[in-house]
Amino acid sequence: MTEDLKQKQIRLTKELAQVKALNSSTNTTLKKTRDFSVGVPADSSHKTSPSSADIPDVVSLPPKRRGKTENIPY
């Protein structure tokens, strides 16, 4: 009885290897797309963020400022 299970396991692993080989051969024909414009909205103009006065009951953080850099001559 255990030999039957071992033979069945061997047969199933061989079938699995064949199916994997078949799938990998069919998947190699896929071509990568380089079209990045799919997710870009049509209107890409600059939109200002609302101030804390526009949103009731919300205290928002002040706008971020660029960090000051030291005056390094080199």
C-alpha positions as CSV (number, residue, x, y, z in Angstrom):
1,M,0.0,0.0,0.0
2,T,2.8,2.4,0.8
3,E,4.4,1.7,-2.6
4,D,1.2,2.7,-4.3
5,L,1.3,6.1,-2.5
6,K,5.0,6.6,-3.4
7,Q,4.3,5.8,-7.0
8,K,1.3,8.2,-7.0
9,Q,3.5,10.9,-5.4
10,I,6.2,10.4,-8.1
11,R,3.6,10.5,-10.8
12,L,2.0,13.7,-9.5
13,T,5.4,15.4,-9.1
14,K,6.2,14.5,-12.7
15,E,2.9,15.9,-13.9
16,L,3.4,19.0,-11.9
17,A,6.8,19.5,-13.5
18,Q,5.3,19.1,-16.9
19,V,2.5,21.6,-16.2
20,K,5.1,24.1,-14.8
21,A,7.2,23.8,-17.9
22,L,4.1,24.3,-20.1
23,N,3.1,27.4,-18.2
24,S,6.6,28.9,-18.2
25,S,6.8,28.4,-22.0
26,T,3.5,30.2,-22.6
27,N,4.3,33.0,-20.2
28,T,7.6,34.0,-22.0
29,T,5.6,35.4,-24.9
30,L,4.2,38.2,-22.6
31,K,5.6,41.6,-23.3
32,K,6.2,44.3,-20.7
33,T,4.3,47.6,-21.3
34,R,6.1,50.9,-20.8
35,D,3.0,53.0,-20.9
36,F,3.0,55.0,-17.7
37,S,0.3,57.4,-18.8
38,V,-2.6,55.1,-17.7
39,G,-2.8,56.3,-14.1
40,V,-2.2,60.0,-14.8
41,P,-5.3,62.2,-14.5
42,A,-6.2,64.4,-17.5
43,D,-6.1,67.5,-15.4
44,S,-2.6,67.7,-13.8
45,S,-2.7,71.4,-12.9
46,H,-1.5,72.6,-9.5
47,K,-4.1,72.5,-6.8
48,T,-3.5,74.5,-3.7
49,S,-4.0,72.8,-0.4
50,P,-6.8,74.1,1.8
51,S,-5.9,76.2,4.8
52,S,-7.0,75.3,8.3
53,A,-9.7,78.0,8.1
54,D,-11.4,76.2,5.2
55,I,-11.8,72.9,7.1
56,P,-13.9,73.2,10.3
57,D,-12.7,71.5,13.5
58,V,-9.3,70.7,12.1
59,V,-5.9,72.0,13.0
60,S,-3.5,71.4,10.2
61,L,0.2,71.7,10.3
62,P,1.9,74.7,8.8
63,P,3.3,74.3,5.2
64,K,6.7,72.8,4.9
65,R,9.7,75.1,4.3
66,R,12.9,74.2,2.6
67,G,15.7,73.6,5.0
68,K,18.4,76.2,5.3
69,T,21.8,75.0,4.0
70,E,25.1,76.3,5.2
71,N,27.2,78.4,2.9
72,I,29.9,75.9,2.1
73,P,32.4,77.2,-0.5
74,Y,33.4,73.8,-1.8
